[in-house]
């Protein structure tokens, strides 16, 4: 299982956070290119998917073990999310029978 919460920075009062809701979020399979780079490959038909609730919470269940990228389906299209603090790759490691809690993820979104 993979869980977490997704927030927009800043929130309505321009200082706090605002939970995102009613958007779909996906776990995209990470694949390696011949050059050794990792790319996120998403098929909305087969990828693990969840919907953000009113508090921004998401939960994926029955996810096969592996490495995934977290992708958000926005009004402008699907975006690959990065580490909120560092901007580095956000790689979700799923191990069989364990819960992976991504915690609170806070981003500046333009939608």
MOPAC internal coordinates of N, CA, C and O (Angstrom, degrees):
PM7 1SCF
backbone

  N    0.0000 0     0.00 0     0.00 0    0    0    0
  C    1.4501 1     0.00 0     0.00 0    1    0    0
  C    1.5288 1   108.98 1     0.00 0    2    1    0
  O    1.2310 1   120.81 1   -38.47 1    3    2    1
  N    1.3246 1   116.05 1   141.53 1    3    2    1
  C    1.4634 1   122.69 1   176.86 1    5    3    2
  C    1.5256 1   106.89 1  -123.54 1    6    5    3
  O    1.2310 1   120.48 1   -52.36 1    7    6    5
  N    1.3457 1   116.68 1   127.64 1    7    6    5
  C    1.4565 1   121.58 1  -178.50 1    9    7    6
  C    1.5270 1   110.74 1  -131.06 1   10    9    7
  O    1.2310 1   120.90 1   -14.03 1   11   10    9
  N    1.3178 1   115.89 1   165.97 1   11   10    9
  C    1.4537 1   121.93 1   175.58 1   13   11   10
  C    1.5115 1   110.32 1   169.01 1   14   13   11
  O    1.2310 1   121.09 1     4.23 1   15   14   13
  N    1.3483 1   115.52 1  -175.77 1   15   14   13
  C    1.4614 1   122.74 1   177.06 1   17   15   14
  C    1.5226 1   108.12 1  -134.93 1   18   17   15
  O    1.2310 1   121.07 1   -35.70 1   19   18   17
  N    1.3214 1   115.56 1   144.30 1   19   18   17
  C    1.4571 1   121.45 1  -177.31 1   21   19   18
  C    1.5290 1   109.77 1  -121.00 1   22   21   19
  O    1.2310 1   121.29 1   -51.67 1   23   22   21
  N    1.3496 1   115.14 1   128.33 1   23   22   21
  C    1.4635 1   121.48 1  -176.65 1   25   23   22
  C    1.5185 1   111.36 1  -128.77 1   26   25   23
  O    1.2310 1   121.43 1   -26.04 1   27   26   25
  N    1.3340 1   114.86 1   153.96 1   27   26   25
  C    1.4647 1   123.19 1   173.28 1   29   27   26
  C    1.5271 1   108.43 1   -99.85 1   30   29   27
  O    1.2310 1   120.99 1   -42.07 1   31   30   29
  N    1.3454 1   115.71 1   137.93 1   31   30   29
  C    1.4654 1   122.71 1   173.73 1   33   31   30
  C    1.5180 1   108.55 1  -111.66 1   34   33   31
  O    1.2310 1   117.83 1   -38.67 1   35   34   33
  N    1.3029 1   121.74 1   141.33 1   35   34   33
  C    1.4551 1   123.86 1   -22.71 1   37   35   34
  C    1.5129 1   110.01 1   -77.14 1   38   37   35
  O    1.2310 1   121.29 1   -10.88 1   39   38   37
  N    1.3070 1   115.14 1   169.12 1   39   38   37
  C    1.4596 1   121.10 1   178.90 1   41   39   38
  C    1.5242 1   111.05 1   -81.43 1   42   41   39
  O    1.2310 1   120.21 1    11.65 1   43   42   41
  N    1.3351 1   117.21 1  -168.35 1   43   42   41
  C    1.4705 1   121.91 1  -175.61 1   45   43   42
  C    1.5301 1   113.67 1   -58.69 1   46   45   43
  O    1.2310 1   119.64 1   149.64 1   47   46   45
  N    1.3290 1   118.29 1   -30.36 1   47   46   45
  C    1.4720 1   119.88 1  -179.48 1   49   47   46
  C    1.5228 1   112.12 1   -88.88 1   50   49   47
  O    1.2310 1   120.30 1  -173.32 1   51   50   49
  N    1.3329 1   117.03 1     6.68 1   51   50   49
  C    1.4628 1   124.79 1   176.84 1   53   51   50
  C    1.5282 1   113.91 1    70.24 1   54   53   51
  O    1.2310 1   119.82 1  -170.82 1   55   54   53
  N    1.3282 1   117.95 1     9.18 1   55   54   53
  C    1.4675 1   120.18 1   176.99 1   57   55   54
  C    1.5220 1   112.57 1  -130.66 1   58   57   55
  O    1.2310 1   120.01 1   145.88 1   59   58   57
  N    1.3150 1   117.58 1   -34.12 1   59   58   57
  C    1.4676 1   120.72 1  -176.62 1   61   59   58
  C    1.5266 1   110.45 1   -93.35 1   62   61   59
  O    1.2310 1   120.97 1     9.66 1   63   62   61
  N    1.3142 1   115.76 1  -170.34 1   63   62   61
  C    1.4558 1   120.99 1   176.68 1   65   63   62
  C    1.5223 1   109.91 1  -105.01 1   66   65   63
  O    1.2310 1   120.97 1   -20.54 1   67   66   65
  N    1.3158 1   115.76 1   159.46 1   67   66   65
  C    1.4571 1   122.57 1   177.35 1   69   67   66
  C    1.5228 1   108.00 1  -127.61 1   70   69   67
  O    1.2310 1   119.52 1   -54.88 1   71   70   69
  N    1.3430 1   118.53 1   125.12 1   71   70   69
  C    1.4693 1   118.33 1   178.54 1   73   71   70
  C    1.5217 1   110.97 1   -67.60 1   74   73   71
  O    1.2310 1   120.88 1   -40.35 1   75   74   73
  N    1.3216 1   115.92 1   139.65 1   75   74   73
  C    1.4566 1   120.48 1   172.01 1   77   75   74
  C    1.5155 1   107.69 1   -83.01 1   78   77   75
  O    1.2310 1   120.21 1   -33.23 1   79   78   77
  N    1.3118 1   117.20 1   146.77 1   79   78   77
  C    1.4633 1   119.74 1  -179.81 1   81   79   78
  C    1.5190 1   110.40 1  -144.21 1   82   81   79
  O    1.2310 1   121.73 1   -18.54 1   83   82   81
  N    1.3213 1   114.30 1   161.46 1   83   82   81
  C    1.4644 1   124.49 1   175.17 1   85   83   82
  C    1.5158 1   114.07 1    59.83 1   86   85   83
  O    1.2310 1   119.61 1  -160.02 1   87   86   85
  N    1.3241 1   118.34 1    19.98 1   87   86   85
  C    1.4587 1   121.60 1   174.78 1   89   87   86
  C    1.5212 1   108.91 1  -106.44 1   90   89   87
  O    1.2310 1   120.72 1   -26.97 1   91   90   89
  N    1.3150 1   116.23 1   153.03 1   91   90   89
  C    1.4594 1   120.91 1   176.81 1   93   91   90
  C    1.5205 1   109.63 1   -89.56 1   94   93   91
  O    1.2310 1   121.59 1   -34.66 1   95   94   93
  N    1.3104 1   114.56 1   145.34 1   95   94   93
  C    1.4592 1   121.64 1   178.00 1   97   95   94
  C    1.5289 1   106.86 1  -131.84 1   98   97   95
  O    1.2310 1   120.73 1   -36.23 1   99   98   97
  N    1.3283 1   116.21 1   143.77 1   99   98   97
  C    1.4637 1   121.76 1  -173.71 1  101   99   98
  C    1.5186 1   111.08 1  -128.27 1  102  101   99
  O    1.2310 1   121.45 1   -24.29 1  103  102  101
  N    1.3244 1   114.83 1   155.71 1  103  102  101
  C    1.4596 1   121.47 1   167.78 1  105  103  102
  C    1.5256 1   106.04 1  -105.45 1  106  105  103
  O    1.2310 1   121.09 1   -67.37 1  107  106  105
  N    1.3316 1   115.51 1   112.63 1  107  106  105
  C    1.4643 1   121.73 1  -178.43 1  109  107  106
  C    1.5172 1   109.63 1   -94.31 1  110  109  107
  O    1.2310 1   120.40 1   -46.52 1  111  110  109
  N    1.3063 1   116.85 1   133.48 1  111  110  109
  C    1.4633 1   121.95 1   179.34 1  113  111  110
  C    1.5266 1   110.10 1   -63.23 1  114  113  111
  O    1.2310 1   120.75 1   -44.35 1  115  114  113
  N    1.3319 1   116.17 1   135.65 1  115  114  113
  C    1.4630 1   120.67 1   175.12 1  117  115  114
  C    1.5215 1   108.62 1   -92.25 1  118  117  115
  O    1.2310 1   120.76 1   -51.88 1  119  118  117
  N    1.3390 1   116.15 1   128.12 1  119  118  117
  C    1.4538 1   120.94 1   178.78 1  121  119  118
  C    1.5266 1   108.42 1  -123.22 1  122  121  119
  O    1.2310 1   120.76 1   -27.46 1  123  122  121
  N    1.3291 1   116.15 1   152.54 1  123  122  121
  C    1.4669 1   121.27 1   178.34 1  125  123  122
  C    1.5203 1   109.90 1  -100.02 1  126  125  123
  O    1.2310 1   121.28 1   -42.66 1  127  126  125
  N    1.3351 1   115.15 1   137.34 1  127  126  125
  C    1.4498 1   120.33 1   175.18 1  129  127  126
  C    1.5258 1   108.96 1   -83.38 1  130  129  127
  O    1.2310 1   120.57 1    -7.33 1  131  130  129
  N    1.3232 1   116.52 1   172.67 1  131  130  129
  C    1.4653 1   120.74 1   176.90 1  133  131  130
  C    1.5262 1   111.53 1   -59.92 1  134  133  131
  O    1.2310 1   120.93 1   150.77 1  135  134  133
  N    1.3372 1   115.82 1   -29.23 1  135  134  133
  C    1.4627 1   121.01 1  -179.88 1  137  135  134
  C    1.5250 1   112.72 1   -82.43 1  138  137  135
  O    1.2310 1   120.16 1   177.60 1  139  138  137
  N    1.3418 1   117.31 1    -2.40 1  139  138  137
  C    1.4601 1   121.79 1   178.90 1  141  139  138
  C    1.5120 1   114.70 1    90.37 1  142  141  139
  O    1.2310 1   119.80 1  -176.26 1  143  142  141
  N    1.3294 1   117.98 1     3.74 1  143  142  141
  C    1.4629 1   120.87 1   177.12 1  145  143  142
  C    1.5203 1   109.49 1   -78.03 1  146  145  143
  O    1.2310 1   120.56 1   -28.90 1  147  146  145
  N    1.3399 1   116.53 1   151.10 1  147  146  145
  C    1.4589 1   120.46 1   175.56 1  149  147  146
  C    1.5185 1   109.51 1  -101.50 1  150  149  147
  O    1.2310 1   120.81 1   -46.27 1  151  150  149
  N    1.3183 1   116.05 1   133.73 1  151  150  149
  C    1.4499 1   122.95 1   177.58 1  153  151  150
  C    1.5186 1   109.08 1  -124.66 1  154  153  151
  O    1.2310 1   120.60 1   -32.05 1  155  154  153
  N    1.3245 1   116.46 1   147.95 1  155  154  153
  C    1.4608 1   121.07 1   176.05 1  157  155  154
  C    1.5247 1   108.28 1   -91.21 1  158  157  155
  O    1.2310 1   120.96 1   -53.42 1  159  158  157
  N    1.3116 1   115.77 1   126.58 1  159  158  157
  C    1.4570 1   121.95 1  -179.86 1  161  159  158
  C    1.5281 1   108.36 1  -113.57 1  162  161  159
  O    1.2310 1   120.65 1   -60.69 1  163  162  161
  N    1.3312 1   116.36 1   119.31 1  163  162  161
  C    1.4606 1   120.48 1  -175.61 1  165  163  162
  C    1.5191 1   111.08 1  -119.63 1  166  165  163
  O    1.2310 1   121.29 1   -52.68 1  167  166  165
  N    1.3298 1   115.14 1   127.32 1  167  166  165
  C    1.4478 1   122.81 1   166.66 1  169  167  166
  C    1.5302 1   105.75 1  -120.67 1  170  169  167
  O    1.2310 1   120.43 1   -69.73 1  171  170  169
  N    1.3224 1   116.78 1   110.27 1  171  170  169
  C    1.4630 1   120.14 1  -177.65 1  173  171  170
  C    1.5251 1   111.96 1   -58.77 1  174  173  171
  O    1.2310 1   120.17 1   155.23 1  175  174  173
  N    1.3226 1   117.28 1   -24.77 1  175  174  173
  C    1.4619 1   120.78 1  -178.16 1  177  175  174
  C    1.5197 1   112.73 1   -73.63 1  178  177  175
  O    1.2310 1   120.17 1   151.02 1  179  178  177
  N    1.3419 1   117.27 1   -28.98 1  179  178  177
  C    1.4636 1   119.49 1  -173.52 1  181  179  178
  C    1.5299 1   114.34 1  -120.00 1  182  181  179
  O    1.2310 1   119.61 1   164.74 1  183  182  181
  N    1.3265 1   118.34 1   -15.26 1  183  182  181
  C    1.4714 1   120.89 1  -176.65 1  185  183  182
  C    1.5220 1   110.99 1   -71.71 1  186  185  183
  O    1.2310 1   120.14 1   -32.40 1  187  186  185
  N    1.3416 1   117.34 1   147.60 1  187  186  185
  C    1.4648 1   119.40 1   171.51 1  189  187  186
  C    1.5320 1   108.95 1   -57.47 1  190  189  187
  O    1.2310 1   120.65 1   -45.82 1  191  190  189
  N    1.3330 1   116.36 1   134.18 1  191  190  189
  C    1.4664 1   121.25 1  -177.57 1  193  191  190
  C    1.5249 1   110.82 1  -133.66 1  194  193  191
  O    1.2310 1   121.30 1   -27.82 1  195  194  193
  N    1.3153 1   115.12 1   152.18 1  195  194  193
  C    1.4608 1   122.29 1   176.02 1  197  195  194
  C    1.5221 1   107.37 1  -144.51 1  198  197  195
  O    1.2310 1   120.72 1   -18.67 1  199  198  197
  N    1.3199 1   116.23 1   161.33 1  199  198  197
  C    1.4597 1   122.12 1   176.58 1  201  199  198
  C    1.5169 1   108.57 1  -116.02 1  202  201  199
  O    1.2310 1   120.69 1   -46.72 1  203  202  201
  N    1.3286 1   116.28 1   133.28 1  203  202  201
  C    1.4597 1   120.57 1   178.67 1  205  203  202
  C    1.5201 1   109.67 1   -70.31 1  206  205  203
  O    1.2310 1   120.35 1   -49.90 1  207  206  205
  N    1.3420 1   116.94 1   130.10 1  207  206  205
  C    1.4581 1   119.89 1   177.90 1  209  207  206
  C    1.5312 1   109.97 1   -84.17 1  210  209  207
  O    1.2310 1   119.69 1     5.78 1  211  210  209
  N    1.3239 1   118.20 1  -174.22 1  211  210  209
  C    1.4668 1   122.73 1  -176.04 1  213  211  210
  C    1.5239 1   113.37 1   -62.09 1  214  213  211
  O    1.2310 1   120.10 1   158.57 1  215  214  213
  N    1.3202 1   117.41 1   -21.43 1  215  214  213
  C    1.4684 1   121.34 1   179.53 1  217  215  214
  C    1.5231 1   112.04 1   -98.79 1  218  217  215
  O    1.2310 1   120.09 1  -174.16 1  219  218  217
  N    1.3375 1   117.44 1     5.84 1  219  218  217
  C    1.4589 1   121.56 1  -179.80 1  221  219  218
  C    1.5142 1   114.10 1    82.78 1  222  221  219
  O    1.2310 1   120.35 1  -172.49 1  223  222  221
  N    1.3136 1   116.93 1     7.51 1  223  222  221
  C    1.4608 1   122.03 1  -176.43 1  225  223  222
  C    1.5305 1   111.07 1   -80.51 1  226  225  223
  O    1.2310 1   121.38 1   -38.85 1  227  226  225
  N    1.3341 1   114.96 1   141.15 1  227  226  225
  C    1.4591 1   120.37 1   173.56 1  229  227  226
  C    1.5243 1   109.07 1  -134.14 1  230  229  227
  O    1.2310 1   121.39 1   -25.87 1  231  230  229
  N    1.3286 1   114.94 1   154.13 1  231  230  229
  C    1.4663 1   121.40 1   176.99 1  233  231  230
  C    1.5193 1   108.89 1  -149.94 1  234  233  231
  O    1.2310 1   121.28 1   -55.23 1  235  234  233
  N    1.3200 1   115.16 1   124.77 1  235  234  233
  C    1.4593 1   122.20 1   173.63 1  237  235  234
  C    1.5196 1   106.96 1  -103.21 1  238  237  235
  O    1.2310 1   119.97 1   -47.22 1  239  238  237
  N    1.3174 1   117.65 1   132.78 1  239  238  237
  C    1.4612 1   120.22 1   176.50 1  241  239  238
  C    1.5226 1   108.97 1  -119.89 1  242  241  239
  O    1.2310 1   121.17 1   -19.41 1  243  242  241
  N    1.3234 1   115.37 1   160.59 1  243  242  241
  C    1.4627 1   121.96 1   178.58 1  245  243  242
  C    1.5272 1   112.75 1    54.69 1  246  245  243
  O    1.2310 1   120.77 1  -135.74 1  247  246  245
  N    1.3339 1   116.13 1    44.26 1  247  246  245
  C    1.4632 1   121.21 1   179.03 1  249  247  246
  C    1.5279 1   108.44 1   -89.78 1  250  249  247
  O    1.2310 1   119.72 1   -53.39 1  251  250  249
  N    1.3252 1   118.13 1   126.61 1  251  250  249
  C    1.4663 1   119.75 1   177.59 1  253  251  250
  C    1.5341 1   110.58 1   -62.32 1  254  253  251
  O    1.2310 1   120.11 1   -35.08 1  255  254  253
  N    1.3336 1   117.39 1   144.92 1  255  254  253
  C    1.4669 1   119.89 1   177.22 1  257  255  254
  C    1.5301 1   110.46 1   -55.53 1  258  257  255
  O    1.2310 1   121.30 1   -36.06 1  259  258  257
  N    1.3303 1   115.11 1   143.94 1  259  258  257
  C    1.4548 1   120.36 1   179.09 1  261  259  258
  C    1.5098 1   111.35 1   156.59 1  262  261  259
  O    1.2310 1   121.59 1     9.11 1  263  262  261
  N    1.3339 1   114.56 1  -170.89 1  263  262  261
  C    1.4645 1   122.56 1  -179.90 1  265  263  262
  C    1.5258 1   108.00 1  -114.30 1  266  265  263
  O    1.2310 1   121.12 1   -46.78 1  267  266  265
  N    1.3314 1   115.46 1   133.22 1  267  266  265
  C    1.4516 1   121.37 1  -173.94 1  269  267  266
  C    1.5223 1   111.40 1  -135.05 1  270  269  267
  O    1.2310 1   121.31 1   -22.70 1  271  270  269
  N    1.3324 1   115.10 1   157.30 1  271  270  269
  C    1.4487 1   122.96 1   168.00 1  273  271  270
  C    1.5205 1   107.74 1  -103.27 1  274  273  271
  O    1.2310 1   120.23 1   -34.09 1  275  274  273
  N    1.3261 1   117.17 1   145.91 1  275  274  273
  C    1.4606 1   122.23 1  -179.76 1  277  275  274
  C    1.5242 1   108.54 1   -95.91 1  278  277  275
  O    1.2310 1   120.57 1   -56.76 1  279  278  277
  N    1.3413 1   116.52 1   123.24 1  279  278  277
  C    1.4624 1   121.35 1  -175.32 1  281  279  278
  C    1.5216 1   110.00 1  -124.15 1  282  281  279
  O    1.2310 1   121.46 1   -43.92 1  283  282  281
  N    1.3443 1   114.82 1   136.08 1  283  282  281
  C    1.4580 1   122.16 1  -179.41 1  285  283  282
  C    1.5203 1   108.90 1  -109.62 1  286  285  283
  O    1.2310 1   120.63 1   -47.85 1  287  286  285
  N    1.3324 1   116.41 1   132.15 1  287  286  285
  C    1.4631 1   122.37 1   177.76 1  289  287  286
  C    1.5276 1   107.78 1   -90.64 1  290  289  287
  O    1.2310 1   120.39 1   -77.27 1  291  290  289
  N    1.3411 1   116.87 1   102.73 1  291  290  289
  C    1.4619 1   123.00 1  -177.39 1  293  291  290
  C    1.5256 1   109.64 1  -100.12 1  294  293  291
  O    1.2310 1   120.02 1    -9.89 1  295  294  293
  N    1.3404 1   117.56 1   170.11 1  295  294  293
  C    1.4711 1   119.54 1   175.55 1  297  295  294
  C    1.5359 1   112.89 1   -60.03 1  298  297  295
  O    1.2310 1   119.87 1   155.93 1  299  298  297
  N    1.3447 1   117.85 1   -24.07 1  299  298  297
  C    1.4608 1   120.98 1   178.97 1  301  299  298
  C    1.5272 1   113.08 1   -91.75 1  302  301  299
  O    1.2310 1   119.61 1   174.12 1  303  302  301
  N    1.3162 1   118.34 1    -5.88 1  303  302  301
  C    1.4596 1   122.01 1  -179.34 1  305  303  302
  C    1.5200 1   110.64 1   131.56 1  306  305  303
  O    1.2310 1   120.86 1    -1.09 1  307  306  305
  N    1.3125 1   115.96 1   178.91 1  307  306  305
  C    1.4638 1   121.69 1  -177.32 1  309  307  306
  C    1.5295 1   109.20 1   -83.62 1  310  309  307
  O    1.2310 1   120.89 1   -47.72 1  311  310  309
  N    1.3399 1   115.90 1   132.28 1  311  310  309
  C    1.4645 1   120.71 1   179.09 1  313  311  310
  C    1.5235 1   109.96 1  -122.82 1  314  313  311
  O    1.2310 1   121.32 1   -37.46 1  315  314  313
  N    1.3237 1   115.08 1   142.54 1  315  314  313
  C    1.4584 1   122.26 1   175.38 1  317  315  314
  C    1.5177 1   107.68 1   -84.34 1  318  317  315
  O    1.2310 1   120.34 1   -55.96 1  319  318  317
  N    1.3293 1   116.95 1   124.04 1  319  318  317
  C    1.4613 1   121.29 1  -178.37 1  321  319  318
  C    1.5255 1   110.49 1   -84.17 1  322  321  319
  O    1.2310 1   120.83 1   -35.06 1  323  322  321
  N    1.3235 1   116.02 1   144.94 1  323  322  321
  C    1.4596 1   121.49 1   178.05 1  325  323  322
  C    1.5335 1   109.65 1  -110.66 1  326  325  323
  O    1.2310 1   120.47 1     1.97 1  327  326  325
  N    1.3197 1   116.71 1  -178.03 1  327  326  325
  C    1.4614 1   121.00 1   175.46 1  329  327  326
  C    1.5254 1   107.47 1   -66.39 1  330  329  327
  O    1.2310 1   119.28 1   -57.57 1  331  330  329
  N    1.3359 1   118.97 1   122.43 1  331  330  329
  C    1.4609 1   120.18 1  -175.73 1  333  331  330
  C    1.5339 1   114.20 1   -59.83 1  334  333  331
  O    1.2310 1   119.70 1   143.71 1  335  334  333
  N    1.3153 1   118.19 1   -36.29 1  335  334  333
  C    1.4651 1   120.85 1  -175.39 1  337  335  334
  C    1.5233 1   112.66 1   -82.61 1  338  337  335
  O    1.2310 1   120.22 1   137.60 1  339  338  337
  N    1.3287 1   117.19 1   -42.40 1  339  338  337
  C    1.4645 1   120.37 1  -172.42 1  341  339  338
  C    1.5224 1   114.05 1  -103.16 1  342  341  339
  O    1.2310 1   120.01 1   159.97 1  343  342  341
  N    1.3383 1   117.58 1   -20.03 1  343  342  341
  C    1.4540 1   120.79 1  -175.30 1  345  343  342
  C    1.5158 1   113.02 1    81.45 1  346  345  343
  O    1.2310 1   120.11 1   178.12 1  347  346  345
  N    1.3475 1   117.39 1    -1.88 1  347  346  345
  C    1.4547 1   121.48 1   179.02 1  349  347  346
  C    1.5146 1   111.93 1   -73.49 1  350  349  347
  O    1.2310 1   121.23 1    -2.18 1  351  350  349
  N    1.3144 1   115.26 1   177.82 1  351  350  349
  C    1.4571 1   121.10 1  -179.96 1  353  351  350
  C    1.5260 1   110.94 1   -62.10 1  354  353  351
  O    1.2310 1   120.90 1   -46.13 1  355  354  353
  N    1.3196 1   115.88 1   133.87 1  355  354  353
  C    1.4614 1   121.93 1   173.11 1  357  355  354
  C    1.5210 1   106.25 1  -100.01 1  358  357  355
  O    1.2310 1   120.98 1   -78.20 1  359  358  357
  N    1.3224 1   115.74 1   101.80 1  359  358  357
  C    1.4573 1   121.41 1  -179.46 1  361  359  358
  C    1.5228 1   108.13 1  -107.39 1  362  361  359
  O    1.2310 1   121.16 1   -56.76 1  363  362  361
  N    1.3216 1   115.39 1   123.24 1  363  362  361
  C    1.4542 1   122.02 1  -179.34 1  365  363  362
  C    1.5218 1   107.48 1   -95.91 1  366  365  363
  O    1.2310 1   120.93 1   -63.68 1  367  366  365
  N    1.3171 1   115.83 1   116.32 1  367  366  365
  C    1.4704 1   121.92 1   179.17 1  369  367  366
  C    1.5262 1   108.07 1   -97.51 1  370  369  367
  O    1.2310 1   120.36 1   -62.52 1  371  370  369
  N    1.3141 1   116.92 1   117.48 1  371  370  369
  C    1.4571 1   121.93 1   179.86 1  373  371  370
  C    1.5208 1   108.63 1  -107.37 1  374  373  371
  O    1.2310 1   121.42 1   -55.46 1  375  374  373
  N    1.3357 1   114.89 1   124.54 1  375  374  373
  C    1.4616 1   121.46 1   176.57 1  377  375  374
  C    1.5209 1   107.80 1  -115.85 1  378  377  375
  O    1.2310 1   120.57 1   -39.79 1  379  378  377
  N    1.3165 1   116.52 1   140.21 1  379  378  377
  C    1.4546 1   121.79 1  -177.69 1  381  379  378
  C    1.5200 1   112.82 1   -54.96 1  382  381  379
  O    1.2310 1   120.81 1   -49.81 1  383  382  381
  N    1.3306 1   116.06 1   130.19 1  383  382  381
  C    1.4474 1   122.20 1   175.19 1  385  383  382
  C    1.5206 1   115.51 1    76.54 1  386  385  383
  O    1.2310 1   119.45 1  -175.03 1  387  386  385
  N    1.3295 1   118.66 1     4.97 1  387  386  385
  C    1.4645 1   121.56 1  -179.57 1  389  387  386
  C    1.5211 1   110.55 1  -116.09 1  390  389  387
  O    1.2310 1   121.02 1   -29.37 1  391  390  389
  N    1.3441 1   115.66 1   150.63 1  391  390  389
  C    1.4590 1   121.62 1   176.44 1  393  391  390
  C    1.5216 1   108.61 1   -93.74 1  394  393  391
  O    1.2310 1   120.74 1   -49.70 1  395  394  393
  N    1.3200 1   116.20 1   130.30 1  395  394  393
  C    1.4623 1   122.28 1   174.69 1  397  395  394
  C    1.5232 1   106.90 1  -107.73 1  398  397  395
  O    1.2310 1   120.38 1   -70.50 1  399  398  397
  N    1.3410 1   116.88 1   109.50 1  399  398  397
  C    1.4661 1   121.74 1   180.00 1  401  399  398
  C    1.5232 1   108.48 1  -100.85 1  402  401  399
  O    1.2310 1   120.59 1   -65.50 1  403  402  401
  N    1.3270 1   116.47 1   114.50 1  403  402  401
  C    1.4586 1   121.65 1  -179.01 1  405  403  402
  C    1.5264 1   112.58 1   -82.92 1  406  405  403
  O    1.2310 1   120.46 1   173.46 1  407  406  405
  N    1.3385 1   116.74 1    -6.54 1  407  406  405
  C    1.4627 1   121.01 1   177.96 1  409  407  406
  C    1.5173 1   111.83 1    71.84 1  410  409  407
  O    1.2310 1   121.08 1    25.43 1  411  410  409
  N    1.3551 1   115.54 1  -154.57 1  411  410  409
  C    1.4548 1   122.44 1   179.83 1  413  411  410
  C    1.5234 1   109.59 1   -88.75 1  414  413  411
  O    1.2310 1   120.55 1   -59.78 1  415  414  413
  N    1.3178 1   116.54 1   120.22 1  415  414  413
  C    1.4585 1   123.11 1   179.10 1  417  415  414
  C    1.5166 1   108.02 1  -107.60 1  418  417  415
  O    1.2310 1   120.26 1   -60.87 1  419  418  417
  N    1.3446 1   117.11 1   119.13 1  419  418  417
  C    1.4743 1   121.18 1  -174.44 1  421  419  418
  C    1.5195 1   109.82 1  -120.24 1  422  421  419
  O    1.2310 1   121.10 1   -53.56 1  423  422  421
  N    1.3509 1   115.51 1   126.44 1  423  422  421
  C    1.4571 1   122.58 1  -175.42 1  425  423  422
  C    1.5143 1   111.16 1  -135.00 1  426  425  423
  O    1.2310 1   120.97 1   -25.29 1  427  426  425
  N    1.3333 1   115.75 1   154.71 1  427  426  425
  C    1.4548 1   122.05 1   169.11 1  429  427  426
  C    1.5230 1   106.72 1   -91.29 1  430  429  427
  O    1.2310 1   120.68 1   -66.75 1  431  430  429
  N    1.3211 1   116.30 1   113.25 1  431  430  429
  C    1.4604 1   121.81 1   178.37 1  433  431  430
  C    1.5165 1   109.37 1  -110.86 1  434  433  431
  O    1.2310 1   120.36 1   -31.46 1  435  434  433
  N    1.3324 1   116.91 1   148.54 1  435  434  433
  C    1.4561 1   122.09 1  -179.75 1  437  435  434
  C    1.5234 1   112.38 1  -106.91 1  438  437  435
  O    1.2310 1   119.94 1  -146.18 1  439  438  437
  N    1.2966 1   117.73 1    33.82 1  439  438  437
  C    1.4675 1   119.56 1   177.27 1  441  439  438
  C    1.5029 1   109.16 1  -128.39 1  442  441  439
  O    1.2310 1   120.10 1   180.00 1  443  442  441

